[in-house]
Amino acid sequence: MADSAAAERHDFQAEVARVLDIVVNSLYSKREIFLRELISNASDACDKLRYEAQLDSALLKDDADLKITIATDEKAKTLSVTDNGIGMSRQELIDNLGTIAGSGTAKFAASLAEAEKDKAKKEKSDVNLIGQFGVGFYAAFMVADKVVVTSRHAGADEAWQWTSDGHGSFEIEAAPADTPRGTTIELHLKKDAKEFADSSRVRHIVTTYSDHIGLAVWLHAGDKSEQINEAAALWTRPKKDITEDQYKEFYRHVGHAFDEPWLTLHNRVEGVIAYTSLLFIPERPPFDLFDPARRHGVKLYVHKVFITDECEGLVPPWLRFLKGVVDSEDLPLNVSREMLQASPVVAKIGKGLVKRVLGELQKKADKAPDDYIAFWEAFGQVLKEGIYEDPDQRDTLLKLARFRSTAADGWTSLADYVERMKDGQTQVFTITGDDPASLKASPQIEAFRARDIEVLLLTDPVDEFWPMSATEFDGKPFTSATRGDIDLDVIAGTKTDEADGDKKDETPSGDLGALIAMVKLALGDKVKDVRESKRLTDSACCLVADEGDLDMRLQKMLQAAGQAPGDAARILEINAKHRLIRAMAEKARQDGSSRDVEEMAFLLLDQARIIEGEPPLDGAAFAKRMADTMARALA
């Protein structure tokens, strides 16, 4: 070892420190999984080297027999896990063991902060969070008060050593020049964790959690050495010989996950192309589900040799929640990642996987609807991306889609919506927004509620986009309820007089016409038009989009992303039956140049903007108008 004075000290990233706290304090009863995590990482390192060696055989020249070795020392109270895989450079040690990379970091940190607010739920939420994020290397600190990682990257001359007690910082220093290729993780066990230096305990953990590893796992204890796993890739075994627990542990290995699989798909395909797939759908979404890279979790093997986990053509981005492996018999071992993107074999395999997964989801939706809803709540937002992106699967995905609705508190399918449609109704009505409760109370669907016409409540960002390409379902076009040109009177049993009951005291059209003219004049180009509303029953006004205009929520999203200009002028609809509008119409009839009507026009527009989640046009002017109006009302 180099002189310790040469060691460099680094602080853990804040999220790492929090992860360590959760691991040490919240997962105590599951301490043995630390070994599963370390073996999984070692297996990945060997897989990566095996792939790189396809392109540069010299990387394996000093040690071609890839394996994992576990060594125990009861006297010294240590346990080490060694692999002769790809290894890590100095910077990789810092990046991999000192930080949490990826877009999920911010969400992870926010979730931790939220969990801290409710101490009663803290332990349960901590376990769920670490399950979504993945335990990984940091699980070592459940059983160790000091961890030493020594590593040399394949093909490199230098080796490095990483040391930490898990309390906020770590040190990096040069390791001896004769350090072999690969990585050794040495755990100095805590006093209450000495059981993990017992070879029989280690053997039991490995056979329980890691028997599926496709590499030999050797156990060294004293002067004894033995292989303690089958070293046969799980996906190559017959399904009848694999237990549910073995599937679960393989899922946790390949997905670096802590939860259980919601669905397991093990399939062997033979014919024009031959491949084996073992795929899993998780119970919970991982934190990087919405990473802009949209990478899936399926690894590609060729004849049991790992090739890549970044094959874009294998799984579409809208199925990126999948974890597992695909093993092909029709691709060359030395295929490059670039060639894979254009490979017709990969394309055929990908189509087969998509068909298989969607078919199984449909079976779940039909036979176990409650279970399917659990899946949809976790991954439905991602699956809906496929409606927009994949025309070939659009009809299938629309059948699988579930939505909130004004007709029920739970979820509904499009088929069920169509079955409930009124006589004469030819459209599937939708409204987009931030949450179902707000949408149900929206003034824009008051007439729909009054007439008992069902509206789908779309609250995911992707809901703004997929209706652009999926324009209809079962011959019924999707129509936004926020459009200004909807005529509900054509739907049987929902005429205006029937829907409005005793609200028949209409404002004379002449008086309303004068008011509309005055409001238009006052607001000018701040609105596209002012119209009498056929959709409002309780509210005084609302904003709607004109035919051909972007939906208001989509306009807002594009504006926030810098892809659309500022506020687009909308149509202001006013409710002729509302007492405020009646009073304004009377004021307009009595005084065609009333300053009060002009002020009220701006208040109406600002009110409509606030309902849509927009700020008033001028906050200070809005406050003054509101104060003056209240003062006059109390005078």
C-alpha positions as CSV (number, residue, x, y, z in Angstrom):
1,M,0.0,0.0,0.0
2,A,1.2,3.5,-0.8
3,D,2.0,6.0,2.0
4,S,-1.3,7.0,3.6
5,A,-0.1,10.6,3.7
6,A,-0.6,10.6,-0.1
7,A,-4.3,9.7,0.3
8,E,-6.8,12.3,-1.0
9,R,-9.9,13.0,1.1
10,H,-13.3,13.5,-0.6
11,D,-16.8,14.2,0.8
12,F,-19.7,12.1,-0.2
13,Q,-22.4,13.7,-2.3
14,A,-25.3,14.7,0.1
15,E,-27.7,12.1,-1.4
16,V,-25.0,9.3,-0.8
17,A,-24.8,10.3,2.9
18,R,-28.6,10.0,3.1
19,V,-28.6,6.6,1.3
20,L,-26.1,5.3,3.7
21,D,-28.2,6.4,6.6
22,I,-31.2,4.6,5.2
23,V,-29.3,1.5,4.4
24,V,-27.7,1.3,7.9
25,N,-30.8,2.2,9.9
26,S,-33.8,1.1,7.9
27,L,-32.8,-2.2,6.3
28,Y,-31.3,-3.9,9.4
29,S,-33.5,-7.0,9.1
30,K,-32.3,-7.6,5.6
31,R,-28.6,-7.3,6.1
32,E,-27.6,-10.4,4.2
33,I,-28.6,-8.7,0.9
34,F,-25.3,-6.8,1.0
35,L,-23.6,-9.8,-0.4
36,R,-26.2,-10.2,-3.2
37,E,-25.5,-6.6,-4.2
38,L,-21.7,-7.0,-4.2
39,I,-21.9,-10.2,-6.2
40,S,-24.3,-8.6,-8.8
41,N,-21.8,-5.7,-9.2
42,A,-19.0,-8.2,-9.6
43,S,-20.9,-10.1,-12.2
44,D,-21.6,-6.9,-14.2
45,A,-17.9,-6.0,-14.1
46,C,-17.1,-9.4,-15.6
47,D,-19.8,-9.1,-18.3
48,K,-18.5,-5.7,-19.3
49,L,-14.9,-7.1,-19.7
50,R,-16.2,-10.1,-21.7
51,Y,-17.8,-7.7,-24.1
52,E,-14.8,-5.4,-24.4
53,A,-12.6,-8.4,-25.0
54,Q,-14.5,-9.1,-28.1
55,L,-13.0,-6.0,-29.5
56,D,-9.7,-6.2,-27.8
57,S,-8.6,-9.7,-26.8
58,A,-5.5,-8.3,-25.1
59,L,-7.6,-7.3,-22.1
60,L,-8.0,-10.9,-21.1
61,K,-4.4,-12.0,-21.7
62,D,-3.3,-12.1,-18.1
63,D,-6.4,-13.9,-16.7
64,A,-9.0,-15.3,-19.1
65,D,-11.0,-17.3,-16.6
66,L,-13.6,-14.8,-15.3
67,K,-14.9,-15.6,-11.9
68,I,-15.9,-14.1,-8.5
69,T,-14.1,-15.0,-5.3
70,I,-15.4,-14.6,-1.8
71,A,-12.8,-14.9,1.1
72,T,-13.7,-15.0,4.8
73,D,-11.4,-14.6,7.8
74,E,-13.2,-15.2,11.1
75,K,-10.2,-14.2,13.2
76,A,-9.7,-10.8,11.5
77,K,-13.5,-10.4,11.1
78,T,-13.3,-9.6,7.4
79,L,-15.0,-10.6,4.3
80,S,-13.9,-9.8,0.7
81,V,-15.5,-10.1,-2.7
82,T,-13.1,-10.1,-5.7
83,D,-13.8,-10.2,-9.4
84,N,-11.4,-10.1,-12.3
85,G,-13.7,-8.0,-14.5
86,I,-13.3,-4.6,-16.1
87,G,-12.1,-2.8,-12.9
88,M,-12.2,0.9,-12.2
89,S,-9.9,3.8,-12.7
90,R,-9.3,6.5,-10.1
91,Q,-12.1,8.7,-11.5
92,E,-14.5,5.8,-11.8
93,L,-14.0,5.0,-8.1
94,I,-14.9,8.6,-7.2
95,D,-17.9,8.7,-9.6
96,N,-19.3,5.2,-8.9
97,L,-18.7,5.1,-5.1
98,G,-19.0,8.8,-4.1
99,T,-21.9,10.1,-6.0
100,I,-25.3,9.2,-7.3
101,A,-25.5,10.1,-11.0
102,G,-28.5,10.5,-13.2
103,S,-31.7,12.6,-13.4
104,G,-33.2,10.6,-10.6
105,T,-31.0,12.2,-8.0
106,A,-33.0,15.4,-7.6
107,K,-36.3,13.4,-7.3
108,F,-34.6,11.1,-4.8
109,A,-33.5,14.0,-2.7
110,A,-36.9,15.6,-2.8
111,S,-38.6,12.3,-1.8
112,L,-36.2,12.0,1.2
113,A,-37.0,15.5,2.3
114,E,-40.7,14.8,2.1
115,A,-40.3,11.6,4.0
116,E,-38.5,13.5,6.8
117,K,-41.7,15.6,7.4
118,D,-43.7,12.6,8.6
119,K,-41.6,10.7,11.2
120,A,-44.3,8.2,11.8
121,K,-44.0,7.0,8.2
122,K,-40.3,7.5,8.0
123,E,-39.1,3.9,8.2
124,K,-41.6,2.5,5.7
125,S,-41.0,5.4,3.3
126,D,-37.2,4.9,3.6
127,V,-37.5,1.3,2.7
128,N,-39.7,2.1,-0.3
129,L,-37.3,4.8,-1.4
130,I,-34.2,2.7,-1.2
131,G,-36.1,-0.1,-3.0
132,Q,-36.9,2.3,-5.9
133,F,-33.4,3.7,-6.0
134,G,-31.5,0.4,-5.5
135,V,-29.1,-0.4,-2.7
136,G,-26.0,-1.3,-4.6
137,F,-22.5,-1.0,-3.2
138,Y,-23.7,1.1,-0.2
139,A,-25.3,-2.0,1.3
140,A,-21.8,-3.0,2.4
141,F,-22.1,-0.4,5.2
142,M,-25.0,-2.4,6.8
143,V,-22.4,-4.9,8.1
144,A,-19.1,-3.1,7.8
145,D,-17.6,-0.1,9.8
146,K,-14.8,0.2,7.2
147,V,-14.8,-0.7,3.5
148,V,-11.7,-0.8,1.3
149,V,-12.0,-1.1,-2.5
150,T,-8.9,-1.9,-4.5
151,S,-9.2,-1.8,-8.3
152,R,-7.2,-1.8,-11.5
153,H,-9.0,-1.1,-14.8
154,A,-8.4,-3.6,-17.6
155,G,-5.5,-2.5,-19.7
156,A,-4.3,0.2,-17.2
157,D,-1.0,0.2,-15.5
158,E,-2.1,2.0,-12.3
159,A,-4.3,0.6,-9.5
160,W,-6.2,2.6,-6.9
161,Q,-7.6,2.1,-3.4
162,W,-10.8,3.7,-2.0
163,T,-11.4,3.7,1.8
164,S,-14.3,4.9,3.9
165,D,-16.1,4.3,7.2
166,G,-19.4,5.5,5.6
167,H,-19.5,8.6,7.7
168,G,-19.4,11.5,5.2
169,S,-16.1,11.1,3.4
170,F,-13.7,8.7,1.7
171,E,-10.1,8.6,0.7
172,I,-8.4,7.7,-2.6
173,E,-4.8,6.7,-2.9
174,A,-2.5,4.7,-5.2
175,A,-2.5,0.9,-4.7
176,P,0.5,-1.5,-5.2
177,A,1.6,-1.8,-8.9
178,D,1.2,-5.5,-8.8
179,T,-2.6,-5.3,-8.1
180,P,-4.3,-7.7,-10.4
181,R,-7.0,-6.6,-12.9
182,G,-10.5,-6.3,-11.4
183,T,-11.9,-5.2,-8.1
184,T,-11.6,-6.4,-4.5
185,I,-14.1,-5.1,-1.9
186,E,-12.8,-5.8,1.7
187,L,-15.3,-5.4,4.5
188,H,-14.2,-4.9,8.1
189,L,-17.2,-6.3,9.8
190,K,-19.0,-4.7,12.7
191,K,-19.1,-6.4,16.0
192,D,-22.7,-7.5,15.5
193,A,-22.0,-8.7,12.0
194,K,-19.3,-11.3,12.6
195,E,-21.6,-14.0,11.4
196,F,-20.7,-12.9,7.8
197,A,-17.2,-14.1,8.3
198,D,-18.5,-17.6,8.8
199,S,-18.1,-19.6,5.6
200,S,-21.2,-21.6,6.1
201,R,-23.3,-18.5,6.5
202,V,-21.8,-17.0,3.3
203,R,-22.4,-20.3,1.4
204,H,-26.1,-20.2,2.4
205,I,-26.5,-16.5,1.3
206,V,-24.9,-17.2,-2.1
207,T,-27.0,-20.3,-2.8
208,T,-30.1,-18.4,-1.7
209,Y,-29.6,-15.1,-3.6
210,S,-27.0,-15.6,-6.2
211,D,-27.1,-19.2,-7.5
212,H,-28.3,-17.9,-10.9
213,I,-25.1,-16.0,-11.6
214,G,-23.6,-17.2,-14.9
215,L,-20.1,-17.1,-13.4
216,A,-18.4,-19.4,-11.0
217,V,-18.5,-18.1,-7.4
218,W,-15.7,-19.5,-5.3
219,L,-15.5,-19.4,-1.5
220,H,-12.1,-19.3,0.2
221,A,-12.1,-20.0,3.9
222,G,-8.7,-20.8,5.5
223,D,-7.0,-23.3,3.3
224,K,-10.2,-24.5,1.7
225,S,-11.6,-23.4,-1.6
226,E,-14.8,-24.5,-3.4
227,Q,-17.2,-23.4,-6.0
228,I,-20.6,-22.7,-4.3
229,N,-23.0,-22.0,-7.2
230,E,-24.1,-23.7,-10.3
231,A,-22.7,-21.0,-12.6
232,A,-25.5,-21.7,-15.1
233,A,-27.3,-18.7,-16.5
234,L,-30.9,-18.9,-15.1
235,W,-32.6,-18.1,-18.4
236,T,-31.0,-21.2,-20.0
237,R,-32.7,-23.5,-17.6
238,P,-36.1,-25.0,-18.2
239,K,-38.9,-23.1,-16.6
240,K,-40.2,-26.1,-14.7
241,D,-36.8,-26.3,-12.9
242,I,-36.9,-22.7,-11.7
243,T,-38.6,-21.6,-8.5
244,E,-40.4,-18.4,-7.9
245,D,-37.8,-17.3,-5.4
246,Q,-35.0,-17.9,-8.0
247,Y,-36.9,-15.7,-10.5
248,K,-37.2,-13.0,-7.9
249,E,-33.5,-13.1,-7.0
250,F,-32.5,-13.0,-10.7
251,Y,-34.7,-10.0,-11.2
252,R,-33.1,-8.2,-8.3
253,H,-29.7,-9.1,-9.7
254,V,-30.3,-8.0,-13.3
255,G,-32.4,-5.0,-12.4
256,H,-30.3,-4.0,-9.3
257,A,-33.7,-3.8,-7.6
258,F,-34.9,-4.3,-4.1
259,D,-38.6,-5.0,-4.8
260,E,-40.3,-8.0,-6.4
261,P,-41.3,-8.4,-10.0
262,W,-44.9,-7.6,-10.8
263,L,-44.8,-9.9,-13.8
264,T,-42.2,-12.4,-15.0
265,L,-42.0,-13.4,-18.7
266,H,-39.7,-16.3,-19.6
267,N,-39.9,-17.4,-23.2
268,R,-38.0,-19.4,-25.8
269,V,-38.5,-18.6,-29.5
270,E,-37.4,-20.9,-32.3
271,G,-37.9,-20.6,-36.0
272,V,-36.5,-18.1,-38.5
273,I,-34.7,-16.5,-35.5
274,A,-34.0,-18.1,-32.2
275,Y,-33.7,-16.4,-28.9
276,T,-34.5,-16.7,-25.2
277,S,-36.0,-13.9,-23.2
278,L,-36.4,-13.5,-19.4
279,L,-38.2,-10.2,-18.7
280,F,-39.6,-8.6,-15.6
281,I,-41.9,-5.7,-14.9
282,P,-41.1,-4.2,-11.5
283,E,-43.6,-3.5,-8.8
284,R,-42.5,0.1,-8.4
285,P,-41.1,2.7,-10.8
286,P,-37.4,3.4,-10.4
287,F,-36.3,7.0,-9.9
288,D,-34.7,7.3,-13.4
289,L,-37.9,6.3,-15.2
290,F,-38.1,9.7,-16.7
291,D,-34.5,10.3,-17.4
292,P,-34.2,12.1,-20.8
293,A,-32.1,9.2,-22.1
294,R,-35.1,6.9,-21.7
295,R,-32.8,3.8,-21.4
296,H,-34.4,0.4,-20.9
297,G,-33.1,-2.3,-18.5
298,V,-32.8,-5.2,-20.8
299,K,-29.4,-6.8,-21.5
300,L,-28.5,-8.4,-24.8
301,Y,-26.5,-11.6,-24.8
302,V,-25.3,-13.7,-27.7
303,H,-24.8,-17.4,-26.8
304,K,-24.7,-16.4,-23.1
305,V,-22.0,-13.8,-23.6
306,F,-23.0,-10.3,-22.6
307,I,-22.9,-7.8,-25.5
308,T,-24.6,-4.6,-24.3
309,D,-27.3,-3.1,-22.1
310,E,-27.7,-0.1,-24.5
311,C,-29.3,-1.7,-27.6
312,E,-31.9,0.8,-28.6
313,G,-33.6,-1.4,-31.1
314,L,-34.3,-4.1,-28.7
315,V,-36.9,-2.4,-26.5
316,P,-38.8,0.8,-27.4
317,P,-38.4,3.7,-25.0
318,W,-42.1,3.4,-23.9
319,L,-41.3,0.0,-22.5
320,R,-38.2,1.2,-20.7
321,F,-39.4,-0.1,-17.3
322,L,-38.7,-3.7,-18.5
323,K,-35.7,-5.4,-16.8
324,G,-34.2,-8.7,-17.9
325,V,-32.1,-10.4,-20.5
326,V,-32.4,-11.5,-24.2
327,D,-30.0,-14.2,-25.4
328,S,-29.8,-14.5,-29.2
329,E,-28.4,-17.4,-31.2
330,D,-28.4,-15.5,-34.6
331,L,-26.0,-12.6,-33.9
332,P,-22.2,-12.8,-34.2
333,L,-20.3,-12.5,-30.9
334,N,-18.1,-9.7,-32.2
335,V,-21.1,-7.5,-33.3
336,S,-20.5,-3.9,-32.5
337,R,-23.0,-1.7,-30.7
338,E,-23.3,0.5,-33.8
339,M,-24.2,-2.5,-36.0
340,L,-26.8,-3.6,-33.5
341,Q,-28.9,-0.5,-34.2
342,A,-29.4,-1.4,-37.8
343,S,-29.6,-5.2,-37.4
344,P,-32.7,-6.8,-38.8
345,V,-32.3,-9.7,-36.3
346,V,-32.5,-7.2,-33.4
347,A,-35.5,-5.5,-35.0
348,K,-37.4,-8.8,-35.3
349,I,-36.5,-9.8,-31.7
350,G,-37.7,-6.3,-30.6
351,K,-41.1,-6.7,-32.4
352,G,-41.5,-10.2,-30.8
353,L,-40.8,-8.8,-27.3
354,V,-43.2,-6.0,-27.7
355,K,-46.0,-8.3,-28.9
356,R,-45.3,-10.7,-26.1
357,V,-45.3,-8.0,-23.4
358,L,-48.5,-6.3,-24.6
359,G,-50.2,-9.6,-24.9
360,E,-49.4,-10.5,-21.3
361,L,-50.6,-7.1,-20.2
362,Q,-53.9,-7.6,-22.0
363,K,-54.3,-10.9,-20.2
364,K,-53.7,-9.2,-16.9
365,A,-56.2,-6.4,-17.7
366,D,-58.9,-9.0,-18.6
367,K,-58.3,-11.6,-15.9
368,A,-56.9,-9.6,-13.0
369,P,-58.1,-6.0,-13.4
370,D,-57.1,-4.9,-9.9
371,D,-53.6,-6.1,-10.4
372,Y,-53.5,-4.4,-13.7
373,I,-54.5,-1.1,-12.2
374,A,-51.5,-1.4,-9.9
375,F,-49.3,-1.7,-12.9
376,W,-51.0,1.2,-14.7
377,E,-50.6,3.5,-11.7
378,A,-46.9,2.8,-11.8
379,F,-46.1,2.7,-15.5
380,G,-49.2,3.9,-17.4
381,Q,-47.7,7.3,-18.1
382,V,-44.8,5.7,-19.8
383,L,-46.9,3.2,-21.8
384,K,-49.0,6.1,-23.2
385,E,-45.8,7.4,-24.8
386,G,-46.2,4.5,-27.2
387,I,-49.6,5.7,-28.3
388,Y,-47.9,8.8,-29.7
389,E,-44.7,7.1,-31.0
390,D,-45.7,3.7,-32.3
391,P,-48.5,3.6,-34.9
392,D,-48.2,-0.2,-35.2
393,Q,-49.1,-0.7,-31.6
394,R,-51.5,2.3,-31.2
395,D,-54.7,0.4,-31.2
396,T,-53.4,-2.2,-28.7
397,L,-52.1,0.5,-26.4
398,L,-55.4,2.4,-26.5
399,K,-57.2,-0.7,-25.4
400,L,-54.7,-1.1,-22.5
401,A,-55.0,2.6,-21.5
402,R,-56.9,3.6,-18.3
403,F,-58.2,7.0,-17.4
404,R,-59.8,9.0,-14.6
405,S,-63.3,10.2,-15.5
406,T,-66.2,12.4,-14.3
407,A,-68.4,9.3,-14.3
408,A,-66.5,7.3,-11.6
409,D,-63.8,7.7,-8.8
410,G,-61.7,4.8,-10.2
411,W,-60.1,4.1,-13.5
412,T,-62.0,3.4,-16.8
413,S,-61.0,2.0,-20.1
414,L,-61.9,3.6,-23.4
415,A,-64.1,0.6,-24.3
416,D,-66.1,1.2,-21.1
417,Y,-66.4,4.9,-21.9
418,V,-67.8,4.2,-25.3
419,E,-70.3,1.7,-23.9
420,R,-71.6,4.5,-21.5
421,M,-71.8,7.1,-24.3
422,K,-75.2,8.9,-24.7
423,D,-77.4,8.3,-27.7
424,G,-76.3,10.7,-30.4
425,Q,-72.9,11.2,-28.8
426,T,-70.2,10.7,-31.4
427,Q,-67.1,12.0,-29.6
428,V,-64.9,11.0,-26.7
429,F,-64.6,14.1,-24.6
430,T,-61.4,14.9,-22.7
431,I,-60.0,17.7,-20.6
432,T,-56.3,18.1,-19.5
433,G,-55.0,19.5,-16.3
434,D,-52.9,18.9,-13.3
435,D,-55.1,16.8,-11.1
436,P,-58.5,15.0,-11.4
437,A,-60.2,17.0,-8.6
438,S,-59.5,20.3,-10.2
439,L,-60.6,19.1,-13.6
440,K,-63.9,17.8,-12.2
441,A,-64.6,21.3,-10.8
442,S,-63.5,23.1,-14.0
443,P,-66.1,25.6,-15.3
444,Q,-65.3,24.4,-18.8
445,I,-67.1,21.1,-18.2
446,E,-70.1,22.5,-16.2
447,A,-72.5,21.8,-19.1
448,F,-71.1,18.3,-19.4
449,R,-71.7,17.6,-15.7
450,A,-75.2,19.1,-15.8
451,R,-76.1,16.9,-18.8
452,D,-74.4,13.9,-17.4
453,I,-72.0,13.6,-20.3
454,E,-68.8,11.8,-19.3
455,V,-65.4,13.5,-19.7
456,L,-62.0,11.8,-19.4
457,L,-59.7,13.6,-17.0
458,L,-56.2,13.6,-18.5
459,T,-53.5,14.7,-16.0
460,D,-50.2,13.3,-17.4
461,P,-47.9,15.6,-19.5
462,V,-48.0,13.0,-22.3
463,D,-51.8,13.4,-22.5
464,E,-51.2,16.6,-24.4
465,F,-49.4,14.8,-27.2
466,W,-50.8,11.4,-27.9
467,P,-54.3,12.7,-29.0
468,M,-52.5,14.4,-31.9
469,S,-51.6,11.1,-33.5
470,A,-54.3,8.8,-32.0
471,T,-57.2,10.9,-33.1
472,E,-60.0,8.3,-32.4
473,F,-61.0,5.2,-30.7
474,D,-63.5,2.7,-32.1
475,G,-64.5,5.4,-34.7
476,K,-65.1,8.0,-32.0
477,P,-62.8,11.1,-32.3
478,F,-61.1,12.5,-29.2
479,T,-62.4,16.0,-28.6
480,S,-61.1,18.4,-26.0
481,A,-63.9,19.9,-23.8
482,T,-62.0,23.2,-23.7
483,R,-62.7,23.8,-27.4
484,G,-65.1,26.7,-28.1
485,D,-67.1,25.0,-30.9
486,I,-68.8,22.1,-29.1
487,D,-72.5,21.6,-29.5
488,L,-74.0,19.4,-26.8
489,D,-77.6,19.9,-27.9
490,V,-77.2,17.2,-30.5
491,I,-76.8,14.5,-27.8
492,A,-80.1,12.9,-27.0
493,G,-81.6,13.7,-23.6
494,T,-79.2,16.5,-22.9
495,K,-80.9,19.6,-24.3
496,T,-80.2,22.9,-22.6
497,D,-83.6,23.3,-21.1
498,E,-83.5,19.7,-19.7
499,A,-80.1,20.2,-18.3
500,D,-80.7,23.6,-16.7
501,G,-84.0,22.8,-15.0
502,D,-85.6,26.0,-13.8
503,K,-82.8,28.2,-15.1
504,K,-84.9,29.7,-17.9
505,D,-84.8,33.4,-17.1
506,E,-82.4,34.3,-19.9
507,T,-80.8,37.7,-20.3
508,P,-82.3,39.3,-23.4
509,S,-79.9,38.8,-26.3
510,G,-79.9,42.5,-27.0
511,D,-78.7,43.5,-23.6
512,L,-76.0,40.7,-23.7
513,G,-74.9,41.9,-27.1
514,A,-74.3,45.3,-25.8
515,L,-72.3,43.9,-22.9
516,I,-70.2,41.6,-25.2
517,A,-69.4,44.6,-27.4
518,M,-68.2,46.6,-24.4
519,V,-66.1,43.8,-23.0
520,K,-64.5,43.2,-26.4
521,L,-63.7,46.9,-26.6
522,A,-62.2,47.0,-23.1
523,L,-60.1,43.9,-23.5
524,G,-58.9,44.5,-27.1
525,D,-56.3,42.0,-28.3
526,K,-56.0,40.4,-24.8
527,V,-58.8,38.0,-25.9
528,K,-59.5,36.5,-29.3
529,D,-63.2,36.9,-28.9
530,V,-66.0,37.3,-26.3
531,R,-69.0,34.9,-26.7
532,E,-72.1,33.8,-24.9
533,S,-71.3,30.4,-23.4
534,K,-73.3,27.2,-23.8
535,R,-71.0,25.2,-21.5
536,L,-71.3,27.3,-18.3
537,T,-74.1,26.7,-15.8
538,D,-72.7,28.0,-12.4
539,S,-69.6,30.0,-13.2
540,A,-69.6,33.6,-14.6
541,C,-66.9,33.0,-17.3
542,C,-64.1,30.8,-18.6
543,L,-61.5,30.7,-21.3
544,V,-61.6,28.3,-24.2
545,A,-59.4,27.5,-27.2
546,D,-60.6,28.4,-30.7
547,E,-60.8,25.8,-33.5
548,G,-57.3,25.1,-34.8
549,D,-55.6,26.7,-31.7
550,L,-53.3,24.7,-29.4
551,D,-55.0,23.3,-26.3
552,M,-54.4,25.7,-23.4
553,R,-52.4,23.3,-21.3
554,L,-50.2,22.3,-24.2
555,Q,-49.6,26.0,-25.0
556,K,-48.5,26.5,-21.4
557,M,-46.1,23.5,-21.5
558,L,-44.5,24.5,-24.8
559,Q,-44.2,28.1,-23.6
560,A,-42.4,26.8,-20.4
561,A,-40.0,24.8,-22.6
562,G,-39.3,27.9,-24.8
563,Q,-41.0,26.3,-27.8
564,A,-43.9,28.6,-28.1
565,P,-44.5,32.4,-27.9
566,G,-46.0,34.1,-24.9
567,D,-49.7,34.0,-23.9
568,A,-51.9,33.2,-26.8
569,A,-55.2,35.1,-26.9
570,R,-58.2,32.9,-26.0
571,I,-61.9,33.1,-26.3
572,L,-63.6,34.5,-23.2
573,E,-67.0,32.9,-22.7
574,I,-69.6,34.5,-20.4
575,N,-72.6,32.9,-18.7
576,A,-75.7,34.9,-19.6
577,K,-77.6,33.3,-16.7
578,H,-75.1,34.2,-14.0
579,R,-76.3,37.1,-11.8
580,L,-73.0,39.0,-12.2
581,I,-73.3,38.9,-16.0
582,R,-77.0,39.9,-15.7
583,A,-76.0,42.9,-13.6
584,M,-73.2,43.8,-16.0
585,A,-75.6,43.5,-18.9
586,E,-78.1,45.8,-17.2
587,K,-75.3,48.3,-16.4
588,A,-74.3,48.2,-20.1
589,R,-77.9,48.9,-21.1
590,Q,-78.2,51.9,-18.8
591,D,-74.8,53.4,-19.5
592,G,-73.0,52.4,-22.7
593,S,-69.8,53.9,-21.6
594,S,-69.7,52.8,-18.0
595,R,-66.2,52.7,-16.5
596,D,-67.5,50.0,-14.0
597,V,-68.2,47.6,-16.9
598,E,-64.7,48.1,-18.3
599,E,-63.1,47.4,-14.9
600,M,-65.3,44.3,-14.4
601,A,-64.3,43.0,-17.9
602,F,-60.7,42.9,-16.7
603,L,-61.7,41.2,-13.5
604,L,-63.6,38.6,-15.5
605,L,-60.6,37.9,-17.6
606,D,-58.2,37.7,-14.7
607,Q,-60.7,35.4,-12.9
608,A,-60.8,33.1,-15.9
609,R,-56.9,33.1,-16.1
610,I,-56.6,32.2,-12.4
611,I,-59.0,29.2,-12.9
612,E,-56.6,28.0,-15.6
613,G,-53.7,28.3,-13.3
614,E,-52.4,31.5,-14.9
615,P,-51.5,34.7,-13.1
616,P,-53.6,37.8,-13.7
617,L,-52.5,40.0,-16.6
618,D,-51.3,42.7,-14.1
619,G,-51.2,41.6,-10.5
620,A,-51.2,45.2,-9.0
621,A,-54.0,46.3,-11.3
622,F,-56.0,43.2,-10.4
623,A,-55.6,43.8,-6.7
624,K,-56.7,47.5,-7.0
625,R,-59.7,46.6,-9.1
626,M,-60.7,43.9,-6.6
627,A,-60.3,46.2,-3.6
628,D,-62.3,49.0,-5.4
629,T,-65.1,46.6,-6.3
630,M,-65.3,45.3,-2.7
631,A,-65.4,48.8,-1.3
632,R,-68.3,49.8,-3.6
633,A,-70.2,46.6,-2.7
634,L,-69.9,47.6,1.1
635,A,-70.7,51.2,0.6
